[in-house]
Amino acid sequence: MNLSCVGFKKAVYGQAQAIADLVNLTYRGNSGWTTETQIIGGDRTGRNEIQTAFMNPDAYFFITSQAQLLTSCIYVAKKQEYAYIGFFSVHPSFQGKGLGKYVLAQTEIFAMETMHVRKFMMFVVSQRQELIAFYERRGYVRTGRIETYPVQMNIGVPKISGLTIEYLEKIA
């Protein structure tokens, strides 16, 4: 995949529904290596949650697209001394081609240069070992902070018992 023409750019508020659709397709769709449908049911997010995230003055959504198709999205928000990474999604048809690595790297560069941070935080479902391994290859480490899956956040309903989330961090 030629990453020089993917068009990494800031998203706009009017793209909230398209971003929500991509996040749901990526994590709750039936294809791609990031799908969680075997362990979590329901939507991962909705337009309202994305619109609320857009309202944070210390946060940005970035997207890539190709031929009018949203191919990736990522959210970065400054929190005290670190940047929180969330809603990171790559369309299943574009997974495994280097796009995710590129988008994450571009977002980290933006955060270091614009938000003046060197530390990044995120959380992932602990049972998603292949996802954790992807982030570890990008320099993220497990913090040891593990919490019960946050059902109250309306990010899906566990299909298995004992589901947890785990926090990862990276210091650049």
Stockholm file with secondary structure:
# STOCKHOLM 1.0

chainA/1-172         MNLSCVGFKKAVYGQAQAIADLVNLTYRGNSGWTTETQIIGGDRTGRNEIQTAFMNPDAYFFITSQAQLLTSCIYVAKKQEYAYIGFFSVHPSFQGKGLGKYVLAQTEIFAMETMHVRKFMMFVVSQRQELIAFYERRGYVRTGRIETYPVQMNIGVPKISGLTIEYLEKIA
#=GR chainA/1-172 SS CCGGGSCCEECCGGGHHHHHHHHHHHHHSSSSTTCCTTTEESCSCCHHHHHHHHTCTTEEEEEEEETTEEEEEEEEEEETTEEEEEEEEECGGGTTTTHHHHHHHHHHHHIIIIICCCEEEEEEETTCHHHHHHHHHTTCEEEEEEEECCGGGCSCEESSTTCEEEEEEEEC
#=GC SS_cons         CCGGGSCCEECCGGGHHHHHHHHHHHHHSSSSTTCCTTTEESCSCCHHHHHHHHTCTTEEEEEEEETTEEEEEEEEEEETTEEEEEEEEECGGGTTTTHHHHHHHHHHHHIIIIICCCEEEEEEETTCHHHHHHHHHTTCEEEEEEEECCGGGCSCEESSTTCEEEEEEEEC
//
